[in-house]
């Protein structure tokens, strides 16, 4: 039986989908509604200084490193499998674009988190 790397991508897709379903609406509410309108949170809750302090902490780095790459892998996998619905059959080029984009986004996120320090 031939080995496949599909379980890796399905696992990243599933983890990203779970986080998108559970935390996505909360993130949209906080960043798009609550903070700009001053509902439940202080208007300066997402100021540059507060967000930089959050991103420089270990918990903040772990949160960002879990959310951004997993959302990207979920989107890449969903787009790859949705290409068939629009008449584009996923070959090597489609895999490279979808999964390569997610990998590139993951590496950029990791680089950005390491470059801002601790």
N, CA, C and O atoms as a printed pandas DataFrame, in Angstrom:
     atom_number atom_name residue_name chain_id  residue_number  x_coord  y_coord  z_coord
0              1         N          UNK        A               1    0.834   -1.172    0.000
1              2        CA          UNK        A               1    0.000    0.000    0.000
2              3         C          UNK        A               1    0.887    1.245    0.000
3              4         O          UNK        A               1    1.864    1.322    0.745
4              5         N          UNK        A               2    0.542    2.199   -0.827
5              6        CA          UNK        A               2    1.329    3.423   -0.945
6              7         C          UNK        A               2    1.022    4.374    0.209
7              8         O          UNK        A               2   -0.138    4.573    0.570
8              9         N          UNK        A               3    2.066    4.952    0.779
9             10        CA          UNK        A               3    1.879    5.922    1.865
10            11         C          UNK        A               3    1.399    7.242    1.298
11            12         O          UNK        A               3    1.730    7.611    0.171
12            13         N          UNK        A               4    0.612    7.949    2.097
13            14        CA          UNK        A               4    0.043    9.210    1.647
14            15         C          UNK        A               4    0.315   10.293    2.689
15            16         O          UNK        A               4    0.390   10.019    3.887
16            17         N          UNK        A               5    0.462   11.522    2.208
17            18        CA          UNK        A               5    0.605   12.646    3.135
18            19         C          UNK        A               5   -0.732   13.337    3.372
19            20         O          UNK        A               5   -0.779   14.369    4.041
20            21         N          UNK        A               6   -1.810   12.793    2.840
21            22        CA          UNK        A               6   -3.135   13.390    2.995
22            23         C          UNK        A               6   -3.569   13.542    4.459
23            24         O          UNK        A               6   -4.178   14.559    4.790
24            25         N          UNK        A               7   -3.288   12.582    5.352
25            26        CA          UNK        A               7   -3.714   12.774    6.741
26            27         C          UNK        A               7   -3.126   14.023    7.399
27            28         O          UNK        A               7   -3.758   14.622    8.269
28            29         N          UNK        A               8   -1.934   14.413    6.991
29            30        CA          UNK        A               8   -1.331   15.627    7.558
30            31         C          UNK        A               8   -2.170   16.836    7.183
31            32         O          UNK        A               8   -2.498   17.660    8.037
32            33         N          UNK        A               9   -2.519   16.944    5.902
33            34        CA          UNK        A               9   -3.296   18.093    5.452
34            35         C          UNK        A               9   -4.721   18.064    5.988
35            36         O          UNK        A               9   -5.281   19.110    6.316
36            37         N          UNK        A              10   -5.314   16.873    6.080
37            38        CA          UNK        A              10   -6.655   16.785    6.651
38            39         C          UNK        A              10   -6.639   17.144    8.140
39            40         O          UNK        A              10   -7.593   17.737    8.646
40            41         N          UNK        A              11   -5.567   16.789    8.837
41            42        CA          UNK        A              11   -5.447   17.163   10.250
42            43         C          UNK        A              11   -5.328   18.665   10.438
43            44         O          UNK        A              11   -5.973   19.245   11.311
44            45         N          UNK        A              12   -4.489   19.299    9.604
45            46        CA          UNK        A              12   -4.366   20.764    9.677
46            47         C          UNK        A              12   -5.684   21.432    9.284
47            48         O          UNK        A              12   -6.077   22.432    9.885
48            49         N          UNK        A              13   -6.366   20.881    8.276
49            50        CA          UNK        A              13   -7.668   21.397    7.861
50            51         C          UNK        A              13   -8.675   21.298    8.999
51            52         O          UNK        A              13   -9.402   22.251    9.280
52            53         N          UNK        A              14   -8.713   20.145    9.650
53            54        CA          UNK        A              14   -9.660   19.941   10.744
54            55         C          UNK        A              14   -9.385   20.841   11.935
55            56         O          UNK        A              14  -10.308   21.409   12.520
56            57         N          UNK        A              15   -8.106   20.971   12.296
57            58        CA          UNK        A              15   -7.752   21.834   13.428
58            59         C          UNK        A              15   -8.071   23.288   13.117
59            60         O          UNK        A              15   -8.602   24.007   13.963
60            61         N          UNK        A              16   -7.747   23.721   11.898
61            62        CA          UNK        A              16   -8.058   25.096   11.504
62            63         C          UNK        A              16   -9.549   25.343   11.438
63            64         O          UNK        A              16  -10.021   26.413   11.823
64            65         N          UNK        A              17  -10.299   24.362   10.953
65            66        CA          UNK        A              17  -11.750   24.503   10.895
66            67         C          UNK        A              17  -12.384   24.574   12.272
67            68         O          UNK        A              17  -13.321   25.340   12.497
68            69         N          UNK        A              18  -11.862   23.763   13.199
69            70        CA          UNK        A              18  -12.394   23.806   14.562
70            71         C          UNK        A              18  -12.133   25.163   15.207
71            72         O          UNK        A              18  -13.024   25.743   15.829
72            73         N          UNK        A              19  -10.903   25.670   15.054
73            74        CA          UNK        A              19  -10.592   26.982   15.618
74            75         C          UNK        A              19  -11.392   28.088   14.936
75            76         O          UNK        A              19  -11.836   29.034   15.588
76            77         N          UNK        A              20  -11.573   27.965   13.622
77            78        CA          UNK        A              20  -12.358   28.970   12.901
78            79         C          UNK        A              20  -13.806   28.975   13.374
79            80         O          UNK        A              20  -14.420   30.035   13.486
80            81         N          UNK        A              21  -14.352   27.797   13.651
81            82        CA          UNK        A              21  -15.742   27.714   14.098
82            83         C          UNK        A              21  -15.911   28.200   15.530
83            84         O          UNK        A              21  -16.904   28.850   15.856
84            85         N          UNK        A              22  -14.939   27.887   16.385
85            86        CA          UNK        A              22  -15.074   28.242   17.799
86            87         C          UNK        A              22  -14.621   29.674   18.079
87            88         O          UNK        A              22  -15.334   30.434   18.734
88            89         N          UNK        A              23  -13.439   30.045   17.586
89            90        CA          UNK        A              23  -12.871   31.344   17.926
90            91         C          UNK        A              23  -13.099   32.422   16.875
91            92         O          UNK        A              23  -13.024   33.611   17.186
92            93         N          UNK        A              24  -13.376   32.024   15.636
93            94        CA          UNK        A              24  -13.562   32.999   14.559
94            95         C          UNK        A              24  -14.644   34.029   14.839
95            96         O          UNK        A              24  -14.379   35.227   14.731
96            97         N          UNK        A              25  -15.869   33.605   15.201
97            98        CA          UNK        A              25  -16.912   34.596   15.486
98            99         C          UNK        A              25  -16.559   35.519   16.661
99           100         O          UNK        A              25  -16.887   36.705   16.641
100          101         N          UNK        A              26  -15.896   34.975   17.673
101          102        CA          UNK        A              26  -15.489   35.805   18.808
102          103         C          UNK        A              26  -14.456   36.836   18.388
103          104         O          UNK        A              26  -14.510   37.987   18.822
104          105         N          UNK        A              27  -13.506   36.424   17.536
105          106        CA          UNK        A              27  -12.491   37.366   17.053
106          107         C          UNK        A              27  -13.112   38.455   16.194
107          108         O          UNK        A              27  -12.727   39.620   16.292
108          109         N          UNK        A              28  -14.068   38.086   15.356
109          110        CA          UNK        A              28  -14.763   39.080   14.529
110          111         C          UNK        A              28  -15.529   40.053   15.414
111          112         O          UNK        A              28  -15.501   41.261   15.180
112          113         N          UNK        A              29  -16.213   39.533   16.429
113          114        CA          UNK        A              29  -16.969   40.416   17.320
114          115         C          UNK        A              29  -16.041   41.363   18.068
115          116         O          UNK        A              29  -16.312   42.561   18.149
116          117         N          UNK        A              30  -14.954   40.838   18.613
117          118        CA          UNK        A              30  -14.046   41.680   19.397
118          119         C          UNK        A              30  -13.366   42.721   18.532
119          120         O          UNK        A              30  -13.373   43.906   18.867
120          121         N          UNK        A              31  -12.773   42.292   17.410
121          122        CA          UNK        A              31  -11.989   43.225   16.592
122          123         C          UNK        A              31  -12.829   44.091   15.682
123          124         O          UNK        A              31  -12.401   45.182   15.306
124          125         N          UNK        A              32  -14.017   43.634   15.318
125          126        CA          UNK        A              32  -14.829   44.396   14.377
126          127         C          UNK        A              32  -15.988   45.149   14.974
127          128         O          UNK        A              32  -16.478   46.103   14.370
128          129         N          UNK        A              33  -16.446   44.741   16.160
129          130        CA          UNK        A              33  -17.631   45.384   16.729
130          131         C          UNK        A              33  -17.365   45.934   18.128
131          132         O          UNK        A              33  -17.563   47.125   18.368
132          133         N          UNK        A              34  -16.923   45.089   19.046
133          134        CA          UNK        A              34  -16.816   45.475   20.450
134          135         C          UNK        A              34  -15.821   46.605   20.679
135          136         O          UNK        A              34  -16.162   47.603   21.314
136          137         N          UNK        A              35  -14.609   46.471   20.181
137          138        CA          UNK        A              35  -13.589   47.497   20.425
138          139         C          UNK        A              35  -13.884   48.787   19.661
139          140         O          UNK        A              35  -13.816   49.858   20.264
140          141         N          UNK        A              36  -14.211   48.742   18.361
141          142        CA          UNK        A              36  -14.483   50.008   17.667
142          143         C          UNK        A              36  -15.672   50.786   18.233
143          144         O          UNK        A              36  -15.667   52.017   18.237
144          145         N          UNK        A              37  -16.692   50.065   18.710
145          146        CA          UNK        A              37  -17.871   50.743   19.257
146          147         C          UNK        A              37  -17.802   50.946   20.767
147          148         O          UNK        A              37  -18.692   51.572   21.341
148          149         N          UNK        A              38  -16.775   50.434   21.412
149          150        CA          UNK        A              38  -16.623   50.590   22.856
150          151         C          UNK        A              38  -17.583   49.739   23.660
151          152         O          UNK        A              38  -17.921   50.090   24.790
152          153         N          UNK        A              39  -18.029   48.628   23.098
153          154        CA          UNK        A              39  -18.961   47.728   23.779
154          155         C          UNK        A              39  -18.164   46.687   24.559
155          156         O          UNK        A              39  -17.338   45.985   23.975
156          157         N          UNK        A              40  -18.391   46.577   25.842
157          158        CA          UNK        A              40  -17.782   45.575   26.720
158          159         C          UNK        A              40  -16.284   45.721   26.928
159          160         O          UNK        A              40  -15.752   45.175   27.895
160          161         N          UNK        A              41  -15.593   46.431   26.065
161          162        CA          UNK        A              41  -14.147   46.588   26.182
162          163         C          UNK        A              41  -13.785   48.059   26.077
163          164         O          UNK        A              41  -14.503   48.848   25.463
164          165         N          UNK        A              42  -12.677   48.411   26.678
165          166        CA          UNK        A              42  -12.205   49.793   26.616
166          167         C          UNK        A              42  -11.798   50.132   25.181
167          168         O          UNK        A              42  -11.325   49.261   24.451
168          169         N          UNK        A              43  -11.977   51.388   24.774
169          170        CA          UNK        A              43  -11.612   51.770   23.402
170          171         C          UNK        A              43  -10.135   51.563   23.086
171          172         O          UNK        A              43   -9.776   51.344   21.929
172          173         N          UNK        A              44   -9.276   51.631   24.099
173          174        CA          UNK        A              44   -7.846   51.433   23.846
174          175         C          UNK        A              44   -7.406   49.981   24.101
175          176         O          UNK        A              44   -6.212   49.710   24.233
176          177         N          UNK        A              45   -8.358   49.063   24.170
177          178        CA          UNK        A              45   -8.023   47.659   24.431
178          179         C          UNK        A              45   -7.149   47.073   23.332
179          180         O          UNK        A              45   -6.344   46.177   23.588
180          181         N          UNK        A              46   -7.302   47.570   22.121
181          182        CA          UNK        A              46   -6.497   47.055   21.015
182          183         C          UNK        A              46   -5.525   48.109   20.505
183          184         O          UNK        A              46   -5.251   48.187   19.307
184          185         N          UNK        A              47   -5.015   48.905   21.408
185          186        CA          UNK        A              47   -4.012   49.895   21.014
186          187         C          UNK        A              47   -2.720   49.166   20.620
187          188         O          UNK        A              47   -2.528   47.994   20.944
188          189         N          UNK        A              48   -1.855   49.878   19.923
189          190        CA          UNK        A              48   -0.605   49.274   19.468
190          191         C          UNK        A              48    0.209   48.742   20.647
191          192         O          UNK        A              48    0.757   47.642   20.578
192          193         N          UNK        A              49    0.288   49.506   21.707
193          194        CA          UNK        A              49    1.081   49.091   22.868
194          195         C          UNK        A              49    0.513   47.814   23.496
195          196         O          UNK        A              49    1.264   46.908   23.857
196          197         N          UNK        A              50   -0.804   47.748   23.624
197          198        CA          UNK        A              50   -1.426   46.549   24.208
198          199         C          UNK        A              50   -1.246   45.329   23.317
199          200         O          UNK        A              50   -0.949   44.239   23.805
200          201         N          UNK        A              51   -1.424   45.507   22.014
201          202        CA          UNK        A              51   -1.286   44.381   21.095
202          203         C          UNK        A              51    0.164   43.918   20.996
203          204         O          UNK        A              51    0.423   42.722   20.868
204          205         N          UNK        A              52    1.109   44.851   21.053
205          206        CA          UNK        A              52    2.530   44.475   21.027
206          207         C          UNK        A              52    2.896   43.726   22.303
207          208         O          UNK        A              52    3.632   42.741   22.252
208          209         N          UNK        A              53    2.395   44.179   23.436
209          210        CA          UNK        A              53    2.665   43.475   24.696
210          211         C          UNK        A              53    2.068   42.068   24.658
211          212         O          UNK        A              53    2.683   41.118   25.143
212          213         N          UNK        A              54    0.879   41.936   24.087
213          214        CA          UNK        A              54    0.251   40.618   23.962
214          215         C          UNK        A              54    1.072   39.716   23.046
215          216         O          UNK        A              54    1.321   38.557   23.376
216          217         N          UNK        A              55    1.492   40.243   21.899
217          218        CA          UNK        A              55    2.242   39.445   20.926
218          219         C          UNK        A              55    3.641   39.098   21.428
219          220         O          UNK        A              55    4.231   38.126   20.955
220          221         N          UNK        A              56    4.183   39.858   22.363
221          222        CA          UNK        A              56    5.506   39.564   22.895
222          223         C          UNK        A              56    5.473   38.572   24.053
223          224         O          UNK        A              56    6.518   38.053   24.447
224          225         N          UNK        A              57    4.297   38.301   24.601
225          226        CA          UNK        A              57    4.206   37.322   25.691
226          227         C          UNK        A              57    4.137   35.912   25.104
227          228         O          UNK        A              57    3.782   35.732   23.939
228          229         N          UNK        A              58    4.476   34.921   25.919
229          230        CA          UNK        A              58    4.449   33.539   25.455
230          231         C          UNK        A              58    3.042   33.109   25.083
231          232         O          UNK        A              58    2.844   32.433   24.074
232          233         N          UNK        A              59    2.067   33.494   25.890
233          234        CA          UNK        A              59    0.683   33.096   25.605
234          235         C          UNK        A              59    0.187   33.770   24.332
235          236         O          UNK        A              59   -0.548   33.164   23.553
236          237         N          UNK        A              60    0.582   35.013   24.120
237          238        CA          UNK        A              60    0.197   35.727   22.900
238          239         C          UNK        A              60    0.821   35.102   21.665
239          240         O          UNK        A              60    0.157   34.937   20.641
240          241         N          UNK        A              61    2.099   34.755   21.762
241          242        CA          UNK        A              61    2.775   34.102   20.640
242          243         C          UNK        A              61    2.123   32.755   20.333
243          244         O          UNK        A              61    1.916   32.417   19.168
244          245         N          UNK        A              62    1.805   31.997   21.358
245          246        CA          UNK        A              62    1.158   30.701   21.150
246          247         C          UNK        A              62   -0.214   30.875   20.508
247          248         O          UNK        A              62   -0.589   30.107   19.622
248          249         N          UNK        A              63   -0.960   31.879   20.952
249          250        CA          UNK        A              63   -2.288   32.138   20.384
250          251         C          UNK        A              63   -2.187   32.517   18.909
251          252         O          UNK        A              63   -2.892   31.955   18.070
252          253         N          UNK        A              64   -1.315   33.464   18.595
253          254        CA          UNK        A              64   -1.162   33.902   17.208
254          255         C          UNK        A              64   -0.628   32.762   16.352
255          256         O          UNK        A              64   -1.068   32.590   15.215
256          257         N          UNK        A              65    0.310   31.981   16.875
257          258        CA          UNK        A              65    0.890   30.877   16.113
258          259         C          UNK        A              65   -0.106   29.734   15.935
259          260         O          UNK        A              65    0.048   28.922   15.022
260          261         N          UNK        A              66   -1.106   29.658   16.775
261          262        CA          UNK        A              66   -2.153   28.649   16.591
262          263         C          UNK        A              66   -3.224   29.148   15.626
263          264         O          UNK        A              66   -3.684   28.392   14.770
264          265         N          UNK        A              67   -3.621   30.401   15.753
265          266        CA          UNK        A              67   -4.735   30.918   14.967
266          267         C          UNK        A              67   -4.358   31.163   13.516
267          268         O          UNK        A              67   -4.998   30.611   12.620
268          269         N          UNK        A              68   -3.353   31.963   13.259
269          270        CA          UNK        A              68   -3.060   32.396   11.885
270          271         C          UNK        A              68   -2.679   31.220   10.984
271          272         O          UNK        A              68   -3.309   31.048    9.941
272          273         N          UNK        A              69   -1.682   30.402   11.331
273          274        CA          UNK        A              69   -1.340   29.299   10.422
274          275         C          UNK        A              69   -2.459   28.265   10.245
275          276         O          UNK        A              69   -2.672   27.771    9.137
276          277         N          UNK        A              70   -3.165   27.938   11.314
277          278        CA          UNK        A              70   -4.221   26.944   11.170
278          279         C          UNK        A              70   -5.382   27.474   10.333
279          280         O          UNK        A              70   -5.986   26.714    9.576
280          281         N          UNK        A              71   -5.705   28.755   10.454
281          282        CA          UNK        A              71   -6.707   29.350    9.568
282          283         C          UNK        A              71   -6.217   29.280    8.122
283          284         O          UNK        A              71   -7.002   28.978    7.223
284          285         N          UNK        A              72   -4.931   29.554    7.886
285          286        CA          UNK        A              72   -4.379   29.500    6.528
286          287         C          UNK        A              72   -4.414   28.084    5.956
287          288         O          UNK        A              72   -4.779   27.902    4.794
288          289         N          UNK        A              73   -4.040   27.075    6.753
289          290        CA          UNK        A              73   -4.064   25.697    6.264
290          291         C          UNK        A              73   -5.496   25.247    5.992
291          292         O          UNK        A              73   -5.753   24.532    5.024
292          293         N          UNK        A              74   -6.418   25.664    6.841
293          294        CA          UNK        A              74   -7.827   25.324    6.613
294          295         C          UNK        A              74   -8.302   25.935    5.293
295          296         O          UNK        A              74   -8.934   25.260    4.480
296          297         N          UNK        A              75   -7.995   27.204    5.092
297          298        CA          UNK        A              75   -8.420   27.878    3.861
298          299         C          UNK        A              75   -7.749   27.265    2.639
299          300         O          UNK        A              75   -8.409   27.054    1.621
300          301         N          UNK        A              76   -6.463   26.979    2.716
301          302        CA          UNK        A              76   -5.753   26.385    1.588
302          303         C          UNK        A              76   -6.327   25.038    1.188
303          304         O          UNK        A              76   -6.504   24.762    0.001
304          305         N          UNK        A              77   -6.618   24.202    2.169
305          306        CA          UNK        A              77   -7.177   22.884    1.888
306          307         C          UNK        A              77   -8.584   23.000    1.313
307          308         O          UNK        A              77   -8.941   22.278    0.383
308          309         N          UNK        A              78   -9.378   23.906    1.865
309          310        CA          UNK        A              78  -10.738   24.101    1.368
310          311         C          UNK        A              78  -10.719   24.632   -0.064
311          312         O          UNK        A              78  -11.500   24.185   -0.904
312          313         N          UNK        A              79   -9.834   25.580   -0.342
313          314        CA          UNK        A              79   -9.727   26.123   -1.698
314          315         C          UNK        A              79   -9.264   25.038   -2.666
315          316         O          UNK        A              79   -9.799   24.929   -3.769
316          317         N          UNK        A              80   -8.275   24.235   -2.270
317          318        CA          UNK        A              80   -7.779   23.180   -3.141
318          319         C          UNK        A              80   -8.899   22.218   -3.534
319          320         O          UNK        A              80   -9.034   21.864   -4.705
320          321         N          UNK        A              81   -9.695   21.798   -2.561
321          322        CA          UNK        A              81  -10.764   20.848   -2.867
322          323         C          UNK        A              81  -11.970   21.523   -3.516
323          324         O          UNK        A              81  -12.792   20.837   -4.124
324          325         N          UNK        A              82  -12.102   22.834   -3.405
325          326        CA          UNK        A              82  -13.187   23.554   -4.060
326          327         C          UNK        A              82  -12.874   23.873   -5.517
327          328         O          UNK        A              82  -13.780   24.206   -6.281
328          329         N          UNK        A              83  -11.620   23.777   -5.910
329          330        CA          UNK        A              83  -11.255   24.033   -7.304
330          331         C          UNK        A              83  -11.983   23.090   -8.250
331          332         O          UNK        A              83  -12.323   23.478   -9.368
332          333         N          UNK        A              84  -12.224   21.866   -7.819
333          334        CA          UNK        A              84  -12.928   20.897   -8.648
334          335         C          UNK        A              84  -14.350   21.381   -8.960
335          336         O          UNK        A              84  -14.864   21.127  -10.049
336          337         N          UNK        A              85  -14.979   22.071   -8.015
337          338        CA          UNK        A              85  -16.344   22.560   -8.214
338          339         C          UNK        A              85  -16.432   23.628   -9.296
339          340         O          UNK        A              85  -17.475   23.784   -9.931
340          341         N          UNK        A              86  -15.347   24.361   -9.510
341          342        CA          UNK        A              86  -15.349   25.410  -10.529
342          343         C          UNK        A              86  -14.673   24.951  -11.820
343          344         O          UNK        A              86  -14.425   25.764  -12.710
344          345         N          UNK        A              87  -14.375   23.657  -11.928
345          346        CA          UNK        A              87  -13.851   23.097  -13.151
346          347         C          UNK        A              87  -12.344   23.052  -13.272
347          348         O          UNK        A              87  -11.823   22.743  -14.344
348          349         N          UNK        A              88  -11.634   23.353  -12.202
349          350        CA          UNK        A              88  -10.169   23.276  -12.218
350          351         C          UNK        A              88   -9.784   22.024  -11.448
351          352         O          UNK        A              88  -10.057   21.900  -10.254
352          353         N          UNK        A              89   -9.152   21.108  -12.145
353          354        CA          UNK        A              89   -8.768   19.857  -11.492
354          355         C          UNK        A              89   -7.407   20.038  -10.831
355          356         O          UNK        A              89   -6.423   20.412  -11.468
356          357         N          UNK        A              90   -7.388   19.763   -9.545
357          358        CA          UNK        A              90   -6.195   20.019   -8.736
358          359         C          UNK        A              90   -5.029   19.129   -9.109
359          360         O          UNK        A              90   -5.057   17.919   -8.883
360          361         N          UNK        A              91   -4.029   19.720   -9.668
361          362        CA          UNK        A              91   -2.796   19.011   -9.973
362          363         C          UNK        A              91   -1.686   19.529   -9.097
363          364         O          UNK        A              91   -1.926   20.083   -8.023
364          365         N          UNK        A              92   -0.484   19.348   -9.558
365          366        CA          UNK        A              92    0.682   19.776   -8.794
366          367         C          UNK        A              92    0.712   21.288   -8.624
367          368         O          UNK        A              92    1.065   21.784   -7.554
368          369         N          UNK        A              93    0.348   22.021   -9.663
369          370        CA          UNK        A              93    0.346   23.488   -9.579
370          371         C          UNK        A              93   -0.639   24.008   -8.554
371          372         O          UNK        A              93   -0.332   24.924   -7.791
372          373         N          UNK        A              94   -1.837   23.413   -8.539
373          374        CA          UNK        A              94   -2.846   23.838   -7.564
374          375         C          UNK        A              94   -2.411   23.502   -6.146
375          376         O          UNK        A              94   -2.616   24.289   -5.222
376          377         N          UNK        A              95   -1.812   22.336   -5.979
377          378        CA          UNK        A              95   -1.304   21.968   -4.655
378          379         C          UNK        A              95   -0.212   22.933   -4.204
379          380         O          UNK        A              95   -0.177   23.365   -3.052
380          381         N          UNK        A              96    0.665   23.253   -5.129
381          382        CA          UNK        A              96    1.761   24.162   -4.798
382          383         C          UNK        A              96    1.240   25.536   -4.398
383          384         O          UNK        A              96    1.734   26.132   -3.441
384          385         N          UNK        A              97    0.256   26.038   -5.117
385          386        CA          UNK        A              97   -0.291   27.357   -4.798
386          387         C          UNK        A              97   -1.039   27.335   -3.467
387          388         O          UNK        A              97   -0.810   28.188   -2.610
388          389         N          UNK        A              98   -1.931   26.360   -3.294
389          390        CA          UNK        A              98   -2.758   26.319   -2.076
390          391         C          UNK        A              98   -1.933   25.996   -0.836
391          392         O          UNK        A              98   -1.958   26.743    0.143
392          393         N          UNK        A              99   -1.204   24.887   -0.876
393          394        CA          UNK        A              99   -0.447   24.479    0.297
394          395         C          UNK        A              99    0.839   25.278    0.455
395          396         O          UNK        A              99    1.300   25.516    1.572
396          397         N          UNK        A             100    1.415   25.690   -0.671
397          398        CA          UNK        A             100    2.604   26.548   -0.596
398          399         C          UNK        A             100    2.279   27.905   -0.001
399          400         O          UNK        A             100    3.072   28.465    0.756
400          401         N          UNK        A             101    1.098   28.441   -0.348
401          402        CA          UNK        A             101    0.665   29.714    0.243
402          403         C          UNK        A             101    0.465   29.599    1.742
403          404         O          UNK        A             101    0.832   30.496    2.501
404          405         N          UNK        A             102   -0.126   28.475    2.165
405          406        CA          UNK        A             102   -0.317   28.264    3.602
406          407         C          UNK        A             102    1.025   28.097    4.313
407          408         O          UNK        A             102    1.216   28.609    5.416
408          409         N          UNK        A             103    1.946   27.383    3.682
409          410        CA          UNK        A             103    3.279   27.219    4.272
410          411         C          UNK        A             103    4.008   28.552    4.337
411          412         O          UNK        A             103    4.642   28.867    5.344
412          413         N          UNK        A             104    3.922   29.331    3.272
413          414        CA          UNK        A             104    4.559   30.645    3.262
414          415         C          UNK        A             104    3.970   31.550    4.346
415          416         O          UNK        A             104    4.709   32.243    5.046
416          417         N          UNK        A             105    2.652   31.546    4.483
417          418        CA          UNK        A             105    2.010   32.336    5.541
418          419         C          UNK        A             105    2.424   31.890    6.924
419          420         O          UNK        A             105    2.595   32.713    7.823
420          421         N          UNK        A             106    2.588   30.574    7.103
421          422        CA          UNK        A             106    3.040   30.043    8.387
422          423         C          UNK        A             106    4.451   30.511    8.702
423          424         O          UNK        A             106    4.742   30.929    9.823
424          425         N          UNK        A             107    5.325   30.437    7.705
425          426        CA          UNK        A             107    6.710   30.869    7.914
426          427         C          UNK        A             107    6.796   32.373    8.167
427          428         O          UNK        A             107    7.599   32.810    8.991
428          429         N          UNK        A             108    5.992   33.164    7.480
429          430        CA          UNK        A             108    5.975   34.613    7.710
430          431         C          UNK        A             108    5.469   34.922    9.116
431          432         O          UNK        A             108    6.002   35.804    9.790
432          433         N          UNK        A             109    4.451   34.204    9.555
433          434        CA          UNK        A             109    3.937   34.402   10.918
434          435         C          UNK        A             109    4.997   34.057   11.947
435          436         O          UNK        A             109    5.201   34.800   12.907
436          437         N          UNK        A             110    5.668   32.937   11.752
437          438        CA          UNK        A             110    6.728   32.531   12.673
438          439         C          UNK        A             110    7.860   33.554   12.678
439          440         O          UNK        A             110    8.358   33.914   13.745
440          441         N          UNK        A             111    8.268   34.020   11.520
441          442        CA          UNK        A             111    9.316   35.034   11.431
442          443         C          UNK        A             111    8.894   36.319   12.124
443          444         O          UNK        A             111    9.688   36.905   12.860
444          445         N          UNK        A             112    7.662   36.774   11.907
445          446        CA          UNK        A             112    7.185   38.002   12.523
446          447         C          UNK        A             112    7.160   37.893   14.043
447          448         O          UNK        A             112    7.545   38.829   14.745
448          449         N          UNK        A             113    6.705   36.745   14.548
449          450        CA          UNK        A             113    6.663   36.570   16.003
450          451         C          UNK        A             113    8.051   36.512   16.614
451          452         O          UNK        A             113    8.266   37.009   17.720
452          453         N          UNK        A             114    8.990   35.911   15.905
453          454        CA          UNK        A             114   10.362   35.868   16.420
454          455         C          UNK        A             114   11.054   37.218   16.309
455          456         O          UNK        A             114   11.917   37.544   17.124
456          457         N          UNK        A             115   10.682   38.000   15.309
457          458        CA          UNK        A             115   11.360   39.292   15.111
458          459         C          UNK        A             115   10.914   40.363   16.107
459          460         O          UNK        A             115   11.649   41.322   16.343
460          461         N          UNK        A             116    9.725   40.218   16.695
461          462        CA          UNK        A             116    9.283   41.249   17.646
462          463         C          UNK        A             116    9.850   41.023   19.041
463          464         O          UNK        A             116    9.688   41.866   19.924
464          465         N          UNK        A             117   10.504   39.905   19.238
465          466        CA          UNK        A             117   11.146   39.668   20.537
466          467         C          UNK        A             117   10.190   39.127   21.582
467          468         O          UNK        A             117    9.028   38.824   21.313
468          469         N          UNK        A             118   10.741   39.019   22.803
469          470        CA          UNK        A             118    9.974   38.451   23.907
470          471         C          UNK        A             118    9.800   39.459   25.012
471          472         O          UNK        A             118    9.177   39.158   26.030
